[in-house]
Amino acid sequence: MQERFQGKFRNGTNRRPKWDYTRPCAYCVTICTRDRIYWFGDVRNGIVCLSDVGAIAADE
């Protein structure tokens, strides 16, 4: 992996120290897509409006 990105995109861990990630819990995942296209939907007036792709991701 280091050769592929030549060390440009390697950040330190974002994990919280001493947090038990094996526990059942809700997590927020942020995904940045190519050209920053909103593949999964968008937020309108504070309400999440899922696209068809976003609905599939939510079901999974």
Sine and cosine of phi, psi and omega as CSV:
sin_phi,cos_phi,sin_psi,cos_psi,sin_omega,cos_omega
0.00,0.00,-0.63,0.78,0.01,-1.00
-0.86,0.52,-0.65,0.76,-0.01,-1.00
-0.91,0.42,-0.63,0.78,-0.07,-1.00
-0.89,0.46,-0.73,0.68,-0.05,-1.00
-0.97,-0.23,0.02,1.00,0.03,-1.00
0.77,0.63,0.59,0.81,0.05,-1.00
0.96,0.29,0.12,0.99,-0.08,-1.00
-0.96,0.28,-0.54,0.84,-0.15,-0.99
-0.92,-0.39,0.23,0.97,-0.02,-1.00
-1.00,0.04,0.91,-0.41,0.08,-1.00
-0.96,-0.27,0.25,-0.97,0.11,-0.99
-0.93,0.37,0.10,-1.00,-0.02,-1.00
-0.92,0.40,0.57,-0.82,0.09,-1.00
-0.98,-0.20,0.12,0.99,-0.02,-1.00
-0.96,0.27,0.60,-0.80,0.02,-1.00
-0.97,0.24,0.79,-0.62,0.00,-1.00
-0.86,0.51,0.66,-0.75,0.07,-1.00
0.92,0.40,0.18,0.98,0.04,-1.00
-1.00,0.08,0.69,-0.72,0.00,-1.00
-1.00,0.00,0.99,-0.14,-0.04,-1.00
-0.97,0.23,-0.01,1.00,0.06,-1.00
-1.00,0.05,-0.18,0.98,0.01,-1.00
-0.96,0.26,0.56,-0.83,0.13,-0.99
-0.90,0.44,0.75,-0.66,-0.07,-1.00
-0.25,-0.97,0.35,-0.94,0.09,-1.00
-1.00,0.02,0.67,-0.74,0.01,-1.00
-0.79,-0.62,0.52,-0.85,0.09,-1.00
-0.98,-0.22,0.80,-0.60,0.01,-1.00
-0.90,-0.43,0.80,-0.60,0.04,-1.00
-0.97,-0.24,0.78,-0.63,-0.01,-1.00
-0.86,-0.51,0.80,-0.60,0.09,-1.00
-0.97,-0.25,0.87,-0.49,-0.05,-1.00
-0.99,-0.15,0.25,-0.97,0.00,-1.00
-0.82,0.57,0.73,-0.69,-0.03,-1.00
0.87,0.50,0.27,0.96,0.03,-1.00
0.81,0.58,0.60,0.80,0.04,-1.00
-0.97,0.23,0.67,-0.74,0.00,-1.00
-0.99,0.12,0.97,0.25,-0.04,-1.00
-0.92,0.39,-0.51,0.86,-0.15,-0.99
-1.00,-0.08,-0.10,1.00,-0.02,-1.00
0.80,-0.60,-0.23,-0.97,0.05,-1.00
-0.47,-0.88,-0.01,-1.00,-0.01,-1.00
-0.93,-0.37,0.83,-0.56,0.03,-1.00
-0.83,-0.55,0.84,-0.54,-0.01,-1.00
0.79,0.61,0.63,0.77,0.05,-1.00
0.98,0.20,0.14,0.99,-0.01,-1.00
-0.90,-0.44,0.74,-0.67,0.03,-1.00
-0.97,0.24,0.83,-0.56,0.05,-1.00
-0.92,-0.40,0.97,-0.26,-0.06,-1.00
-0.98,0.20,0.62,-0.79,0.17,-0.99
-0.98,0.18,0.03,-1.00,0.07,-1.00
-0.86,0.50,-0.67,0.74,0.04,-1.00
-0.90,0.43,-0.67,0.75,0.02,-1.00
-0.89,0.45,-0.59,0.80,0.03,-1.00
-0.91,0.41,-0.65,0.76,0.05,-1.00
-0.89,0.46,-0.71,0.70,0.01,-1.00
-0.88,0.48,-0.65,0.76,0.01,-1.00
-0.90,0.43,-0.61,0.79,0.02,-1.00
-0.92,0.39,-0.54,0.84,-0.02,-1.00
-0.97,0.22,0.00,0.00,0.00,0.00
